[in-house]
């Protein structure tokens, strides 16, 4: 129907396929891309927050697109922009990339977005969390506003498209179609949706921020000094699977990776300080089964799909419950069961209330130390970026509101 869509879905539920198939159907109705048409840029654009997720989307898109002879261009940081620009100038039907690098190729005139009428914002909440809101807005503005549905006519135009379809015709549209996918819907993402989506259909699989029922969640209260011995015990209880261990900081990645080496495991690691080649090599080796364990920061927490991961360990818990949801979503994918083990310390006050609620709602055991902790009794106040507000911040807002 060419409607705008907001997709809110559990991780591992197949969002990539959900936007790739309609995207290819859209392109099939357009003229074949000649050199002359290619000068006006790609027909479709997919934006993702991390290089790894963008590469995975390219890989999955090609599985479908090569049957139609459609070309997919990938633009991410850490690789030669000149090589990427050369491919774009030769013409691609679909462009996949991270917001910063997409802006770079537009600024360098490697491509334009004059005829791009199908846009996907994948993991929109993560893009905003990572500070990409200005770049996302800049890319959307680079398309111009001429192909946006008039706000006051959007509902009527969508109803007309439905009538056309019921009349056995094909719904065509000169207007832009925007898909926004996310596992959570914070206020900053709602603001983005209001700016660029018109009368969107909201499709919810599960519920926003929900974890898969296939994931068994274990939360263990530990002191910081006991985490290493507890990790050794947890890994020994799951001998026949690969595992992903999540930490919060780059320096923690190296420390935990060294611990795993000493315990006799083969180990790869990913964090934002590594070069793109190193990150790709680690992920490729882990997917191929060359490593028992992948130690990573949140850079691997979203969208990354590795078959057969039965164990995820939160060696350090994130500050935001959304990041917890995405991390443990690396297991329990595509109908397979999985286990997520999280080490909870007295420093994790920010997440305690929401973690307790999530465990209760997903029918997992809440440890007594968490259930009885004072920080788990009161829901924290958060600002629009999801950061916990202090009492002073809340008082300041009350002064404005009241």
C-alpha positions as a Markdown table, in Angstrom:
| # | Residue | x | y | z |
|---|---|---|---|---|
| 1 | Unk | 0.0 | 0.0 | 0.0 |
| 2 | Unk | 3.1 | 2.3 | 0.1 |
| 3 | Unk | 2.2 | 3.3 | 3.7 |
| 4 | Unk | 4.7 | 4.5 | 6.2 |
| 5 | Unk | 5.4 | 1.9 | 8.9 |
| 6 | Unk | 6.6 | 2.0 | 12.4 |
| 7 | Unk | 7.7 | -1.6 | 13.3 |
| 8 | Unk | 8.2 | -2.4 | 17.0 |
| 9 | Unk | 9.4 | -5.9 | 17.4 |
| 10 | Unk | 11.2 | -8.3 | 19.7 |
| 11 | Unk | 14.8 | -8.8 | 18.7 |
| 12 | Unk | 15.4 | -11.9 | 16.5 |
| 13 | Unk | 11.9 | -11.7 | 15.0 |
| 14 | Unk | 12.9 | -11.1 | 11.4 |
| 15 | Unk | 12.7 | -7.3 | 10.9 |
| 16 | Unk | 15.3 | -7.3 | 8.1 |
| 17 | Unk | 13.1 | -9.5 | 5.9 |
| 18 | Unk | 10.1 | -7.4 | 6.8 |
| 19 | Unk | 11.5 | -4.3 | 5.1 |
| 20 | Unk | 13.6 | -5.9 | 2.4 |
| 21 | Unk | 10.8 | -7.8 | 0.6 |
| 22 | Unk | 8.5 | -4.7 | 0.3 |
| 23 | Unk | 11.5 | -2.7 | -0.8 |
| 24 | Unk | 12.2 | -5.0 | -3.7 |
| 25 | Unk | 8.6 | -5.0 | -4.6 |
| 26 | Unk | 8.7 | -1.2 | -4.7 |
| 27 | Unk | 11.8 | -1.2 | -7.0 |
| 28 | Unk | 10.3 | -3.8 | -9.3 |
| 29 | Unk | 7.7 | -1.2 | -10.3 |
| 30 | Unk | 10.3 | 1.4 | -11.3 |
| 31 | Unk | 12.3 | 1.7 | -14.6 |
| 32 | Unk | 15.4 | -0.5 | -15.0 |
| 33 | Unk | 18.4 | 1.4 | -13.7 |
| 34 | Unk | 20.4 | 2.7 | -16.7 |
| 35 | Unk | 23.6 | 4.9 | -16.4 |
| 36 | Unk | 21.4 | 7.9 | -17.1 |
| 37 | Unk | 18.9 | 7.0 | -14.3 |
| 38 | Unk | 21.8 | 6.1 | -11.9 |
| 39 | Unk | 23.0 | 9.7 | -12.0 |
| 40 | Unk | 19.9 | 10.6 | -9.9 |
| 41 | Unk | 21.0 | 8.2 | -7.1 |
| 42 | Unk | 19.6 | 5.0 | -5.6 |
| 43 | Unk | 15.9 | 4.0 | -5.5 |
| 44 | Unk | 16.0 | 2.9 | -1.8 |
| 45 | Unk | 18.1 | 3.7 | 1.3 |
| 46 | Unk | 18.6 | 1.8 | 4.5 |
| 47 | Unk | 20.2 | 3.4 | 7.6 |
| 48 | Unk | 21.6 | 1.4 | 10.5 |
| 49 | Unk | 23.5 | 2.6 | 13.7 |
| 50 | Unk | 26.6 | 0.4 | 13.5 |
| 51 | Unk | 28.9 | -0.9 | 10.8 |
| 52 | Unk | 28.3 | -4.5 | 11.7 |
| 53 | Unk | 24.5 | -4.2 | 11.4 |
| 54 | Unk | 24.8 | -2.3 | 8.1 |
| 55 | Unk | 27.0 | -5.1 | 6.7 |
| 56 | Unk | 24.6 | -7.7 | 7.9 |
| 57 | Unk | 21.7 | -5.9 | 6.2 |
| 58 | Unk | 23.7 | -5.7 | 3.0 |
| 59 | Unk | 24.4 | -9.4 | 3.2 |
| 60 | Unk | 20.7 | -10.4 | 3.8 |
| 61 | Unk | 19.5 | -8.0 | 1.1 |
| 62 | Unk | 21.8 | -9.5 | -1.5 |
| 63 | Unk | 20.3 | -12.9 | -0.8 |
| 64 | Unk | 17.1 | -11.6 | -2.4 |
| 65 | Unk | 18.3 | -8.8 | -4.6 |
| 66 | Unk | 20.8 | -10.8 | -6.8 |
| 67 | Unk | 17.8 | -12.8 | -8.3 |
| 68 | Unk | 16.5 | -9.5 | -9.6 |
| 69 | Unk | 20.0 | -8.2 | -10.7 |
| 70 | Unk | 19.8 | -5.3 | -8.3 |
| 71 | Unk | 23.0 | -3.9 | -6.9 |
| 72 | Unk | 23.5 | -3.0 | -3.3 |
| 73 | Unk | 26.0 | -0.3 | -2.2 |
| 74 | Unk | 27.4 | -0.4 | 1.3 |
| 75 | Unk | 28.9 | 2.8 | 2.9 |
| 76 | Unk | 30.3 | 2.5 | 6.4 |
| 77 | Unk | 33.3 | 4.1 | 8.2 |
| 78 | Unk | 36.6 | 2.3 | 8.5 |
| 79 | Unk | 36.8 | 1.5 | 4.8 |
| 80 | Unk | 37.9 | 3.5 | 1.7 |
| 81 | Unk | 35.3 | 6.1 | 0.9 |
| 82 | Unk | 36.8 | 6.4 | -2.6 |
| 83 | Unk | 36.1 | 2.7 | -3.3 |
| 84 | Unk | 32.6 | 3.1 | -2.0 |
| 85 | Unk | 32.1 | 6.3 | -4.0 |
| 86 | Unk | 33.3 | 4.5 | -7.2 |
| 87 | Unk | 30.7 | 1.8 | -6.8 |
| 88 | Unk | 27.9 | 4.4 | -6.1 |
| 89 | Unk | 28.8 | 6.3 | -9.3 |
| 90 | Unk | 28.4 | 3.2 | -11.3 |
| 91 | Unk | 24.9 | 3.0 | -10.0 |
| 92 | Unk | 23.1 | 1.0 | -7.3 |
| 93 | Unk | 19.4 | 0.4 | -6.7 |
| 94 | Unk | 19.8 | 0.1 | -2.9 |
| 95 | Unk | 22.1 | 2.0 | -0.6 |
| 96 | Unk | 22.8 | 0.6 | 2.9 |
| 97 | Unk | 25.0 | 2.5 | 5.4 |
| 98 | Unk | 25.6 | 4.3 | 8.7 |
| 99 | Unk | 24.3 | 7.9 | 8.9 |
| 100 | Unk | 27.7 | 9.6 | 9.2 |
| 101 | Unk | 29.2 | 7.9 | 6.1 |
| 102 | Unk | 26.0 | 8.5 | 4.1 |
| 103 | Unk | 26.4 | 12.2 | 4.8 |
| 104 | Unk | 30.0 | 12.0 | 3.7 |
| 105 | Unk | 29.3 | 10.4 | 0.3 |
| 106 | Unk | 26.5 | 13.0 | -0.3 |
| 107 | Unk | 28.9 | 15.8 | 0.7 |
| 108 | Unk | 31.6 | 14.5 | -1.7 |
| 109 | Unk | 29.0 | 14.2 | -4.5 |
| 110 | Unk | 29.5 | 10.5 | -4.9 |
| 111 | Unk | 25.7 | 10.1 | -4.8 |
| 112 | Unk | 22.5 | 12.1 | -4.6 |
| 113 | Unk | 19.1 | 11.1 | -3.3 |
| 114 | Unk | 16.9 | 12.7 | -6.0 |
| 115 | Unk | 14.8 | 9.6 | -6.7 |
| 116 | Unk | 15.1 | 7.8 | -3.4 |
| 117 | Unk | 11.4 | 7.2 | -2.3 |
| 118 | Unk | 11.9 | 4.2 | 0.0 |
| 119 | Unk | 13.8 | 4.8 | 3.3 |
| 120 | Unk | 14.3 | 2.4 | 6.2 |
| 121 | Unk | 15.6 | 3.6 | 9.6 |
| 122 | Unk | 16.6 | 0.3 | 11.3 |
| 123 | Unk | 17.3 | 0.3 | 15.1 |
| 124 | Unk | 16.1 | 4.0 | 15.1 |
| 125 | Unk | 16.4 | 4.2 | 18.9 |
| 126 | Unk | 20.0 | 3.1 | 18.9 |
| 127 | Unk | 20.9 | 5.7 | 16.2 |
| 128 | Unk | 19.5 | 8.4 | 18.4 |
| 129 | Unk | 21.2 | 7.0 | 21.5 |
| 130 | Unk | 24.6 | 7.1 | 19.7 |
| 131 | Unk | 24.1 | 10.8 | 18.9 |
| 132 | Unk | 23.2 | 10.3 | 15.2 |
| 133 | Unk | 20.1 | 12.4 | 15.3 |
| 134 | Unk | 21.6 | 15.4 | 13.4 |
| 135 | Unk | 23.0 | 13.1 | 10.7 |
| 136 | Unk | 19.7 | 11.2 | 10.4 |
| 137 | Unk | 17.9 | 14.5 | 10.0 |
| 138 | Unk | 20.5 | 15.8 | 7.5 |
| 139 | Unk | 20.0 | 12.6 | 5.3 |
| 140 | Unk | 16.3 | 13.0 | 5.4 |
| 141 | Unk | 16.5 | 16.7 | 4.5 |
| 142 | Unk | 18.9 | 15.8 | 1.6 |
| 143 | Unk | 15.9 | 14.1 | -0.1 |
| 144 | Unk | 13.9 | 17.3 | 0.0 |
| 145 | Unk | 10.4 | 17.6 | 1.2 |
| 146 | Unk | 8.7 | 17.5 | -2.2 |
| 147 | Unk | 8.0 | 13.8 | -2.1 |
| 148 | Unk | 6.6 | 13.8 | 1.5 |
| 149 | Unk | 2.9 | 13.2 | 1.7 |
| 150 | Unk | 1.0 | 16.3 | 2.7 |
| 151 | Unk | 0.2 | 15.9 | 6.3 |
| 152 | Unk | -3.4 | 16.9 | 6.0 |
| 153 | Unk | -4.0 | 14.5 | 3.1 |
| 154 | Unk | -2.1 | 11.4 | 4.2 |
| 155 | Unk | -5.0 | 9.5 | 5.6 |
| 156 | Unk | -7.2 | 10.1 | 2.5 |
| 157 | Unk | -4.3 | 9.1 | 0.2 |
| 158 | Unk | -3.7 | 5.9 | 2.1 |
| 159 | Unk | -7.5 | 5.1 | 2.0 |
| 160 | Unk | -7.5 | 5.6 | -1.7 |
| 161 | Unk | -4.5 | 3.2 | -2.1 |
| 162 | Unk | -6.5 | 0.6 | -0.2 |
| 163 | Unk | -9.5 | 1.0 | -2.6 |
| 164 | Unk | -7.1 | 0.7 | -5.6 |
| 165 | Unk | -5.8 | -2.6 | -4.2 |
| 166 | Unk | -9.3 | -3.9 | -3.5 |
| 167 | Unk | -10.1 | -3.1 | -7.2 |
| 168 | Unk | -7.3 | -5.5 | -8.2 |
| 169 | Unk | -5.0 | -2.7 | -9.2 |
| 170 | Unk | -1.5 | -2.0 | -8.0 |
| 171 | Unk | -1.0 | 0.7 | -5.4 |
| 172 | Unk | 1.5 | 3.2 | -6.8 |
| 173 | Unk | 2.6 | 6.4 | -5.2 |
| 174 | Unk | 4.8 | 9.4 | -6.1 |
| 175 | Unk | 5.3 | 9.9 | -2.3 |
| 176 | Unk | 8.1 | 8.7 | -0.1 |
| 177 | Unk | 7.6 | 5.5 | 1.9 |
| 178 | Unk | 9.4 | 5.5 | 5.3 |
| 179 | Unk | 9.9 | 2.4 | 7.5 |
| 180 | Unk | 11.1 | 2.9 | 11.0 |
| 181 | Unk | 12.1 | -0.2 | 12.9 |
| 182 | Unk | 12.9 | -0.4 | 16.6 |
| 183 | Unk | 12.6 | -2.7 | 19.6 |
| 184 | Unk | 11.8 | 0.3 | 21.8 |
| 185 | Unk | 10.1 | 3.7 | 21.3 |
| 186 | Unk | 11.6 | 6.4 | 23.4 |
| 187 | Unk | 10.4 | 10.1 | 23.1 |
| 188 | Unk | 13.4 | 11.0 | 20.8 |
| 189 | Unk | 12.3 | 8.4 | 18.3 |
| 190 | Unk | 8.7 | 9.5 | 18.4 |
| 191 | Unk | 9.9 | 13.0 | 17.6 |
| 192 | Unk | 11.7 | 11.7 | 14.5 |
| 193 | Unk | 8.6 | 9.8 | 13.5 |
| 194 | Unk | 6.4 | 12.9 | 13.8 |
| 195 | Unk | 8.8 | 14.8 | 11.5 |
| 196 | Unk | 9.2 | 12.3 | 8.7 |
| 197 | Unk | 6.4 | 9.8 | 8.8 |
| 198 | Unk | 2.8 | 10.4 | 7.6 |
| 199 | Unk | -0.2 | 8.5 | 9.0 |
| 200 | Unk | 2.1 | 5.5 | 9.8 |
| 201 | Unk | 0.8 | 2.0 | 10.3 |
| 202 | Unk | 2.1 | 0.8 | 13.6 |
| 203 | Unk | 3.0 | -2.9 | 13.6 |
| 204 | Unk | 3.9 | -4.5 | 16.9 |
| 205 | Unk | 5.4 | -8.0 | 17.3 |
| 206 | Unk | 5.3 | -8.8 | 21.0 |
| 207 | Unk | 5.5 | -5.5 | 22.9 |
| 208 | Unk | 8.0 | -2.6 | 22.9 |
| 209 | Unk | 11.1 | -3.6 | 24.8 |
| 210 | Unk | 9.9 | -7.1 | 25.4 |
| 211 | Unk | 12.3 | -10.1 | 25.4 |
| 212 | Unk | 11.7 | -13.4 | 23.7 |
| 213 | Unk | 9.9 | -16.0 | 25.8 |
| 214 | Unk | 12.5 | -18.5 | 24.5 |
| 215 | Unk | 15.2 | -16.8 | 26.6 |
| 216 | Unk | 15.7 | -18.0 | 30.1 |
| 217 | Unk | 17.0 | -15.0 | 32.2 |
| 218 | Unk | 19.2 | -15.6 | 35.2 |
| 219 | Unk | 20.3 | -12.7 | 37.4 |
| 220 | Unk | 23.0 | -13.4 | 39.9 |
| 221 | Unk | 23.9 | -10.9 | 42.7 |
| 222 | Unk | 27.7 | -10.7 | 43.0 |
| 223 | Unk | 30.4 | -8.5 | 44.4 |
| 224 | Unk | 32.8 | -7.1 | 41.8 |
| 225 | Unk | 35.6 | -9.2 | 43.3 |
| 226 | Unk | 33.6 | -12.4 | 42.6 |
| 227 | Unk | 32.6 | -11.8 | 39.0 |
| 228 | Unk | 35.6 | -13.6 | 37.5 |
| 229 | Unk | 35.1 | -16.9 | 39.5 |
| 230 | Unk | 31.3 | -16.7 | 38.8 |
| 231 | Unk | 32.0 | -16.3 | 35.0 |
| 232 | Unk | 34.3 | -19.3 | 35.1 |
| 233 | Unk | 31.4 | -21.3 | 36.7 |
| 234 | Unk | 28.8 | -20.1 | 34.3 |
| 235 | Unk | 30.9 | -20.9 | 31.2 |
| 236 | Unk | 31.6 | -24.4 | 32.6 |
| 237 | Unk | 27.9 | -25.0 | 32.9 |
| 238 | Unk | 27.4 | -24.4 | 29.1 |
| 239 | Unk | 30.2 | -26.4 | 27.5 |
| 240 | Unk | 28.6 | -27.1 | 24.1 |
| 241 | Unk | 27.8 | -23.6 | 22.8 |
| 242 | Unk | 29.4 | -20.4 | 21.7 |
| 243 | Unk | 28.8 | -17.5 | 24.1 |
| 244 | Unk | 28.8 | -13.7 | 23.9 |
| 245 | Unk | 30.0 | -11.8 | 27.0 |
| 246 | Unk | 28.9 | -8.1 | 27.2 |
| 247 | Unk | 30.8 | -5.4 | 29.1 |
| 248 | Unk | 30.4 | -1.6 | 29.2 |
| 249 | Unk | 33.8 | -0.2 | 28.4 |
| 250 | Unk | 36.7 | -0.9 | 26.0 |
| 251 | Unk | 39.2 | -1.6 | 28.7 |
| 252 | Unk | 36.8 | -4.2 | 30.2 |
| 253 | Unk | 36.7 | -6.0 | 26.9 |
| 254 | Unk | 40.5 | -6.7 | 27.0 |
| 255 | Unk | 40.4 | -7.7 | 30.7 |
| 256 | Unk | 37.6 | -10.2 | 30.2 |
| 257 | Unk | 39.1 | -11.6 | 27.0 |
| 258 | Unk | 42.4 | -12.2 | 28.8 |
| 259 | Unk | 40.5 | -14.0 | 31.6 |
| 260 | Unk | 38.8 | -16.2 | 29.0 |
| 261 | Unk | 42.2 | -17.0 | 27.4 |
| 262 | Unk | 43.5 | -18.0 | 30.8 |
| 263 | Unk | 40.5 | -20.3 | 31.3 |
| 264 | Unk | 41.4 | -22.1 | 28.1 |
| 265 | Unk | 38.8 | -20.6 | 25.7 |
| 266 | Unk | 39.5 | -19.3 | 22.3 |
| 267 | Unk | 38.2 | -15.7 | 22.2 |
| 268 | Unk | 37.5 | -12.8 | 19.9 |
| 269 | Unk | 36.6 | -9.3 | 20.9 |
| 270 | Unk | 34.8 | -6.2 | 19.5 |
| 271 | Unk | 34.7 | -2.6 | 20.6 |
| 272 | Unk | 34.6 | 0.8 | 19.1 |
| 273 | Unk | 38.3 | 1.4 | 19.5 |
| 274 | Unk | 39.3 | -1.4 | 17.1 |
| 275 | Unk | 39.8 | -0.9 | 13.4 |
| 276 | Unk | 37.0 | -1.9 | 11.0 |
| 277 | Unk | 39.1 | -4.8 | 9.6 |
| 278 | Unk | 39.7 | -6.1 | 13.2 |
| 279 | Unk | 36.0 | -5.9 | 14.0 |
| 280 | Unk | 35.1 | -7.7 | 10.8 |
| 281 | Unk | 37.7 | -10.4 | 11.3 |
| 282 | Unk | 36.5 | -11.0 | 14.9 |
| 283 | Unk | 32.9 | -11.3 | 13.9 |
| 284 | Unk | 33.6 | -13.4 | 10.8 |
| 285 | Unk | 35.7 | -15.8 | 12.9 |
| 286 | Unk | 33.1 | -16.1 | 15.6 |
| 287 | Unk | 30.3 | -16.7 | 13.0 |
| 288 | Unk | 32.5 | -19.4 | 11.4 |
| 289 | Unk | 32.9 | -21.1 | 14.8 |
| 290 | Unk | 36.6 | -20.4 | 15.1 |
| 291 | Unk | 36.1 | -18.9 | 18.6 |
| 292 | Unk | 34.3 | -20.1 | 21.7 |
| 293 | Unk | 33.6 | -16.6 | 23.0 |
| 294 | Unk | 33.0 | -13.1 | 21.7 |
| 295 | Unk | 33.6 | -10.3 | 24.3 |
| 296 | Unk | 31.9 | -7.1 | 23.2 |
| 297 | Unk | 30.6 | -3.7 | 24.2 |
| 298 | Unk | 27.1 | -2.6 | 23.0 |
| 299 | Unk | 28.5 | -2.2 | 19.5 |
| 300 | Unk | 27.5 | -5.9 | 19.1 |
| 301 | Unk | 24.3 | -5.6 | 21.1 |
| 302 | Unk | 22.0 | -4.8 | 18.3 |
| 303 | Unk | 20.9 | -6.6 | 15.2 |
| 304 | Unk | 23.9 | -8.9 | 15.0 |
| 305 | Unk | 22.7 | -12.4 | 14.1 |
| 306 | Unk | 25.0 | -15.3 | 14.8 |
| 307 | Unk | 23.4 | -18.8 | 14.5 |
| 308 | Unk | 23.4 | -21.1 | 17.4 |
| 309 | Unk | 24.2 | -18.7 | 20.3 |
| 310 | Unk | 22.8 | -20.4 | 23.4 |
| 311 | Unk | 24.4 | -18.2 | 26.0 |
| 312 | Unk | 24.8 | -14.5 | 26.6 |
| 313 | Unk | 26.5 | -13.2 | 29.7 |
| 314 | Unk | 26.2 | -9.6 | 31.0 |
| 315 | Unk | 29.5 | -9.4 | 32.9 |
| 316 | Unk | 28.6 | -5.8 | 33.4 |
| 317 | Unk | 25.0 | -4.6 | 33.2 |
| 318 | Unk | 24.2 | -1.6 | 31.0 |
| 319 | Unk | 22.6 | 1.5 | 32.4 |
| 320 | Unk | 19.5 | 1.3 | 30.2 |
| 321 | Unk | 17.0 | -1.5 | 30.1 |
| 322 | Unk | 16.7 | -1.2 | 26.3 |
| 323 | Unk | 20.4 | -2.1 | 25.9 |
| 324 | Unk | 19.8 | -5.1 | 28.2 |
| 325 | Unk | 16.9 | -6.2 | 26.0 |
| 326 | Unk | 19.0 | -6.0 | 22.8 |
| 327 | Unk | 22.0 | -7.7 | 24.4 |
| 328 | Unk | 20.2 | -10.8 | 25.5 |
| 329 | Unk | 18.3 | -10.9 | 22.2 |
| 330 | Unk | 21.5 | -12.2 | 20.6 |
| 331 | Unk | 20.3 | -15.6 | 21.9 |
| 332 | Unk | 16.8 | -17.1 | 21.6 |
| 333 | Unk | 16.6 | -16.2 | 17.9 |
| 334 | Unk | 14.5 | -17.7 | 15.2 |
| 335 | Unk | 12.7 | -20.1 | 17.5 |
| 336 | Unk | 15.8 | -21.4 | 19.3 |
| 337 | Unk | 16.0 | -21.4 | 23.1 |
| 338 | Unk | 18.7 | -19.6 | 24.9 |
| 339 | Unk | 20.1 | -18.5 | 28.3 |
| 340 | Unk | 21.0 | -15.0 | 29.4 |
| 341 | Unk | 23.0 | -14.7 | 32.7 |
| 342 | Unk | 23.6 | -11.3 | 34.2 |
| 343 | Unk | 25.9 | -10.3 | 37.1 |
| 344 | Unk | 24.1 | -7.7 | 39.2 |
| 345 | Unk | 26.2 | -5.5 | 41.6 |
| 346 | Unk | 25.3 | -2.8 | 44.1 |
| 347 | Unk | 26.5 | -0.3 | 41.4 |
| 348 | Unk | 23.7 | -1.2 | 39.0 |
| 349 | Unk | 21.0 | 0.9 | 40.8 |
| 350 | Unk | 20.0 | 2.7 | 37.5 |
| 351 | Unk | 18.6 | -0.5 | 36.0 |
| 352 | Unk | 17.3 | -2.4 | 39.0 |
| 353 | Unk | 13.6 | -1.3 | 38.9 |
| 354 | Unk | 13.1 | -1.9 | 35.2 |
| 355 | Unk | 15.1 | -5.2 | 35.3 |
| 356 | Unk | 12.9 | -6.5 | 38.2 |
| 357 | Unk | 9.7 | -5.5 | 36.2 |
| 358 | Unk | 11.1 | -7.2 | 33.0 |
| 359 | Unk | 11.9 | -10.4 | 34.9 |
| 360 | Unk | 8.4 | -10.5 | 36.5 |
| 361 | Unk | 6.7 | -9.8 | 33.1 |
| 362 | Unk | 8.7 | -12.5 | 31.3 |
| 363 | Unk | 8.0 | -15.0 | 34.2 |
| 364 | Unk | 11.7 | -15.3 | 35.2 |
| 365 | Unk | 13.0 | -15.6 | 38.7 |
| 366 | Unk | 13.7 | -12.4 | 40.5 |
| 367 | Unk | 16.6 | -12.9 | 43.0 |
| 368 | Unk | 15.8 | -11.8 | 46.6 |
| 369 | Unk | 18.7 | -9.3 | 46.7 |
| 370 | Unk | 17.1 | -7.5 | 43.7 |
| 371 | Unk | 13.5 | -7.8 | 44.8 |
| 372 | Unk | 14.3 | -6.3 | 48.2 |
| 373 | Unk | 16.7 | -3.6 | 47.1 |
| 374 | Unk | 15.5 | 0.0 | 47.6 |
| 375 | Unk | 16.4 | 1.0 | 44.1 |
| 376 | Unk | 14.1 | -1.7 | 42.7 |
| 377 | Unk | 11.1 | -0.2 | 44.5 |
| 378 | Unk | 10.7 | 3.1 | 42.7 |
| 379 | Unk | 10.7 | 3.7 | 39.0 |
| 380 | Unk | 13.6 | 6.1 | 38.1 |
| 381 | Unk | 12.8 | 9.4 | 36.4 |
| 382 | Unk | 14.5 | 9.7 | 33.0 |
| 383 | Unk | 15.0 | 12.5 | 30.5 |
| 384 | Unk | 14.1 | 12.2 | 26.8 |
| 385 | Unk | 17.4 | 10.6 | 26.0 |
| 386 | Unk | 16.7 | 7.9 | 28.6 |
| 387 | Unk | 19.3 | 9.1 | 31.1 |
| 388 | Unk | 18.4 | 8.8 | 34.8 |
| 389 | Unk | 17.6 | 12.2 | 36.3 |
| 390 | Unk | 18.8 | 13.2 | 39.7 |
| 391 | Unk | 16.5 | 14.6 | 42.4 |
| 392 | Unk | 17.8 | 18.1 | 41.5 |
| 393 | Unk | 16.9 | 17.5 | 37.8 |
| 394 | Unk | 13.4 | 16.4 | 38.6 |
| 395 | Unk | 12.9 | 19.4 | 41.0 |
| 396 | Unk | 14.1 | 21.7 | 38.2 |
| 397 | Unk | 11.5 | 20.2 | 35.8 |
| 398 | Unk | 8.7 | 20.5 | 38.4 |
| 399 | Unk | 9.5 | 24.2 | 38.7 |
| 400 | Unk | 9.0 | 24.6 | 34.9 |
| 401 | Unk | 5.9 | 22.3 | 34.7 |
| 402 | Unk | 4.0 | 23.6 | 37.8 |
